[in-house]
Amino acid sequence: MKYLYLLFLVPMLIFSATTDLSGETGADNIRVILDSDANNELDDQHAIAYMLFNGQIFDVEGITVNKTRSGGNINEHYEEAKRVVKLCKLYPEISIYKGASGTYDEIKEHIDEPEFDGSEAVDFLIERAQAEDDRELILLPVGKLTNIALALKKDPTIADKVRIVWLGTNYPKPGEYNFENDISAIEPILESDVQFEMVMVRYGKSSGTDAVVAHLEDFQQKIPGSGPHISDPVTGRHGGKFTNFGDYSVDLFENFRGSPTTRPLFDMAAVAILKNPNWAEPDTIGAPRFSNGKWVKQPNNPRKVIIWENFNKELIMQDFYDTMKNYTLAIPE
């Protein structure tokens, strides 16, 4: 009888040690808030889902949204984020907050008013940064930097409580969509003492997230039906009814402007390197400045920032597909 008991107990102990189906928060989990222009294209939605499907890694404290020049008004970005969170079966447990429509320069003089453009998201960011927790809070903006810069302006004391990992810029070249949507937001961050990291985009270059490419054929074969299924269907951005994120993912790709057969998943790659920093190469540099439309290198600047480049696109995409099928839902505290 004793041996039968051991035969039963050992597999159970192995299962317990290697399997986490609960998604419960843990002392080693990464506290994160994703800041997204969710309705801009299709990489934001996949960044949200990938983050929410990695509950064994991330404690997702919320999602904030902002408006960039594509994707409509702030309500449309909010609604798209809500669609994805619903399809991940985590709404309203994961809260979504409306952020800035304008730029940092347009808003900064209004932050002492009870309400201002983006105040809902800004106040939430500050609240979570000031929360009692021994772990740092990672702010992961994958759109413009406006919400983050405004939060630092309103409460500079959060600078030593957060780490900003931004999907943005073609550094050392100028340009890039997220950056150009609010150039005024970069200076206050570079001039602060906050931990700041830039995840390179670099259009057309193998060293940036532009190289982390998804193929429509792979989506159509690997993703349909992925994720938890919900009973109340969600109407997609392009119409149709969906009960899981996988089916919506394929629809987003198939209906993307220009009908591409490949598309970079920039924002998802930024989440991926938080999950596993070995999937890219960090480089610590003296904080540059941006002047007259160009980046100015300052190698001797004592203020240091990190840039991430040279992404392992094969491992990142493989983990993305694996996670879509074998997910652990994030559960908020």
C-alpha positions in Angstrom: 0.0 0.0 0.0 2.9 2.4 0.9 4.4 1.9 -2.6 1.0 2.5 -4.3 0.8 5.7 -2.4 4.3 6.8 -3.5 3.5 5.9 -7.1 0.5 8.2 -6.9 2.3 11.0 -4.9 5.4 11.4 -7.0 3.7 12.3 -10.2 1.5 14.7 -8.3 4.5 16.5 -6.8 6.1 16.7 -10.2 2.9 18.2 -11.7 2.7 20.7 -8.8 6.3 21.8 -9.3 6.1 22.3 -13.0 2.6 23.4 -13.8 1.0 26.7 -13.0 -2.6 26.9 -14.2 -3.8 29.5 -11.8 -2.0 32.6 -13.0 -1.9 33.8 -9.4 0.5 36.7 -8.7 3.9 35.8 -7.3 6.7 37.5 -5.5 8.9 37.1 -8.6 6.3 38.2 -11.2 7.0 41.4 -13.1 4.7 44.3 -12.3 3.7 45.9 -15.5 1.3 48.5 -17.0 1.0 48.5 -20.8 0.4 51.9 -22.4 -0.9 51.5 -25.9 -2.4 53.2 -29.0 -4.5 50.0 -29.2 -6.4 50.8 -32.4 -3.5 52.0 -34.5 -2.7 48.8 -36.4 -2.4 45.1 -35.3 0.7 44.8 -33.2 -0.8 46.5 -30.1 -3.6 43.9 -29.9 -1.1 41.0 -30.0 1.1 42.7 -27.4 -1.9 42.9 -25.1 -2.9 39.3 -25.6 0.6 38.0 -25.3 1.1 39.9 -22.0 -2.3 38.7 -20.6 -1.5 35.1 -21.7 1.8 35.1 -19.7 0.3 35.3 -16.2 3.1 33.1 -14.9 5.5 36.0 -15.7 3.5 39.2 -15.4 1.3 40.9 -12.8 -0.7 43.1 -15.1 -1.8 46.1 -13.0 -3.8 47.7 -15.9 -3.7 49.0 -19.4 -3.6 52.7 -20.4 -4.4 54.0 -23.9 -3.4 57.1 -25.9 -4.3 58.5 -29.2 -1.9 58.7 -32.1 -2.6 59.9 -35.6 -4.0 56.6 -36.8 -6.8 54.6 -35.3 -9.4 57.3 -34.5 -10.1 59.2 -31.3 -9.2 58.1 -27.8 -12.6 56.3 -27.4 -11.7 54.0 -30.4 -8.3 53.1 -28.9 -10.1 52.4 -25.6 -12.7 50.2 -27.2 -10.2 48.2 -29.1 -8.2 47.5 -26.0 -11.4 46.5 -24.3 -12.2 44.1 -27.1 -8.9 42.3 -26.7 -9.2 42.1 -22.9 -12.7 40.7 -23.2 -11.5 38.1 -25.7 -8.8 37.1 -23.2 -11.6 36.6 -20.7 -10.1 39.3 -18.3 -12.6 42.2 -18.6 -13.3 43.9 -16.3 -10.8 42.3 -14.0 -8.0 44.1 -16.0 -8.9 47.8 -16.0 -8.3 50.1 -18.9 -7.8 53.8 -18.6 -8.1 56.6 -21.1 -5.0 58.7 -21.6 -3.8 61.6 -23.7 -5.1 62.7 -27.1 -2.7 65.7 -27.3 1.0 66.1 -26.9 3.1 66.6 -23.7 3.7 70.3 -24.6 0.0 70.9 -25.2 -1.0 69.3 -21.8 1.8 69.9 -19.3 0.6 73.3 -18.1 -2.8 71.8 -17.2 -1.7 68.9 -14.9 -2.6 70.7 -11.7 -6.3 71.0 -12.8 -8.7 68.3 -11.5 -9.1 66.9 -15.0 -7.0 67.4 -18.1 -6.4 65.6 -21.3 -5.2 62.1 -20.2 -5.7 62.6 -16.5 -7.4 59.3 -16.0 -4.4 57.3 -17.2 -1.8 59.7 -15.7 -3.4 59.5 -12.2 -3.6 55.7 -12.4 0.1 55.5 -13.4 1.0 57.6 -10.4 -1.2 55.6 -8.0 0.3 52.3 -9.0 3.9 53.7 -8.9 3.2 54.8 -5.3 1.6 51.6 -4.3 3.2 49.6 -1.5 5.3 46.9 -3.2 9.0 46.0 -3.0 9.1 45.2 -6.7 9.7 47.9 -9.3 6.8 48.8 -11.6 7.6 48.5 -15.3 5.8 51.0 -17.6 5.7 49.6 -21.1 4.6 52.3 -23.5 4.2 50.9 -27.1 2.8 54.2 -28.5 3.8 57.8 -27.8 5.3 58.7 -24.5 2.8 61.4 -23.5 1.1 59.6 -20.6 4.4 58.6 -19.1 6.0 62.0 -19.4 2.9 63.7 -17.9 3.0 61.3 -14.9 6.6 62.2 -14.2 5.8 65.9 -14.5 2.9 65.6 -12.1 4.7 63.5 -9.6 8.5 63.5 -10.0 8.9 61.2 -7.0 7.8 58.2 -9.1 11.1 58.4 -11.0 12.8 56.0 -8.6 9.9 53.7 -8.4 9.4 52.8 -12.1 11.4 51.5 -15.0 10.3 52.7 -18.5 10.7 50.3 -21.4 9.5 52.1 -24.6 8.9 50.6 -28.0 10.1 53.6 -30.1 12.6 55.3 -32.3 15.0 54.3 -35.0 17.9 55.6 -33.0 20.5 56.7 -34.1 18.4 57.6 -37.1 15.5 60.1 -36.8 11.9 59.1 -37.6 9.6 56.4 -36.3 5.8 56.5 -35.7 5.6 56.4 -31.9 8.3 59.0 -31.5 6.9 61.4 -34.1 3.5 61.4 -32.5 4.9 63.3 -29.6 8.5 64.4 -29.9 8.0 66.8 -27.0 7.6 63.9 -24.6 11.2 62.6 -25.0 13.1 65.5 -23.4 11.6 65.4 -19.9 12.2 61.7 -19.7 15.8 61.9 -20.9 16.5 64.7 -18.5 15.0 62.9 -15.5 16.7 60.2 -13.4 14.2 57.5 -14.3 15.4 54.2 -15.6 14.7 54.4 -19.3 15.1 51.8 -22.1 14.3 52.1 -25.8 13.3 49.1 -27.8 14.5 49.8 -31.3 12.1 49.8 -34.3 14.5 50.6 -37.2 12.3 50.2 -40.2 13.9 48.0 -42.8 16.8 47.0 -40.6 17.5 43.6 -39.2 18.6 45.1 -35.9 15.2 46.4 -34.9 11.7 45.0 -34.0 10.8 45.6 -37.7 12.5 42.3 -38.3 10.2 40.4 -35.9 7.8 39.5 -38.7 4.6 37.4 -38.6 3.4 35.6 -41.7 -0.3 35.6 -42.5 -0.1 31.9 -43.5 1.3 31.0 -40.1 -1.5 32.9 -38.4 -4.1 31.1 -40.4 -2.6 27.7 -39.6 -1.5 28.2 -36.0 -3.7 30.7 -34.2 -7.4 30.0 -34.9 -9.3 29.1 -31.7 -6.5 30.1 -29.5 -7.1 31.5 -26.0 -10.0 31.1 -23.6 -13.5 31.1 -25.1 -16.2 33.5 -24.0 -19.9 33.0 -24.1 -20.8 36.6 -25.1 -19.3 37.3 -28.6 -17.4 40.5 -29.2 -17.9 42.5 -32.4 -14.5 43.0 -34.1 -13.0 46.2 -35.4 -13.8 45.1 -38.9 -17.2 43.6 -38.0 -17.9 39.9 -37.4 -18.4 38.2 -34.0 -15.6 36.5 -32.0 -15.5 34.3 -29.0 -11.7 33.9 -28.7 -8.7 36.0 -29.4 -7.1 33.6 -31.9 -10.0 34.0 -34.4 -9.9 37.8 -33.9 -6.1 37.8 -34.4 -6.5 36.2 -37.8 -9.3 38.6 -38.8 -7.1 41.6 -37.8 -4.3 40.4 -40.1 -6.6 39.5 -43.0 -8.2 42.9 -42.9 -5.1 45.0 -42.3 -4.7 47.9 -44.7 -3.0 46.9 -47.9 -3.7 43.2 -47.3 -0.1 42.3 -46.5 1.1 38.7 -46.2 3.7 39.6 -43.6 3.6 42.2 -40.8 6.1 43.1 -38.0 4.8 42.6 -34.4 6.8 45.5 -33.0 4.9 45.9 -29.8 4.7 42.2 -29.0 8.5 42.0 -29.3 8.8 44.6 -26.5 6.7 42.4 -24.2 8.8 39.4 -25.2 12.1 40.8 -24.1 10.6 41.6 -20.7 9.7 38.0 -20.5 13.2 36.9 -21.6 15.9 39.5 -21.9 18.1 37.0 -23.7 16.0 37.4 -26.8 17.7 40.8 -27.6 20.9 42.6 -26.9 21.0 45.6 -24.5 23.5 48.4 -24.9 24.0 51.0 -22.2 24.8 54.4 -23.7 25.1 58.0 -22.6 21.6 59.5 -22.9 21.4 61.3 -26.3 19.4 64.4 -27.0 17.1 65.2 -29.9 17.8 68.5 -31.6 16.8 70.0 -34.9 15.3 66.8 -36.2 18.3 64.7 -35.3 19.6 62.5 -32.5 22.8 63.9 -31.0 25.0 61.2 -29.4 26.5 62.1 -25.9 28.7 59.2 -25.1 30.2 61.0 -22.0 26.8 61.9 -20.5 26.7 60.5 -17.0 23.0 60.0 -17.5 22.7 56.5 -18.9 19.9 54.8 -20.9 19.6 51.4 -22.5 18.8 50.5 -26.1 17.6 47.1 -27.1 18.5 45.7 -30.5 19.2 42.5 -32.5 16.1 40.6 -31.6 16.0 36.8 -31.9 12.9 36.9 -34.1 12.7 33.1 -34.4 12.6 32.4 -30.7 10.2 35.4 -30.1 7.7 34.3 -32.7 7.9 30.6 -31.6 7.2 31.6 -28.1 4.3 33.8 -29.3 2.7 30.9 -31.1 3.3 28.5 -28.2 1.8 31.0 -25.7 -1.3 31.5 -27.8 -2.0 27.8 -27.4 -0.6 27.2 -23.9 -1.5 30.3 -22.0 -1.7 31.2 -18.3 -4.1 34.0 -17.8 -2.9 37.0 -15.8 -4.9 37.6 -12.7 -4.8 41.1 -11.3 -4.1 41.7 -7.6 
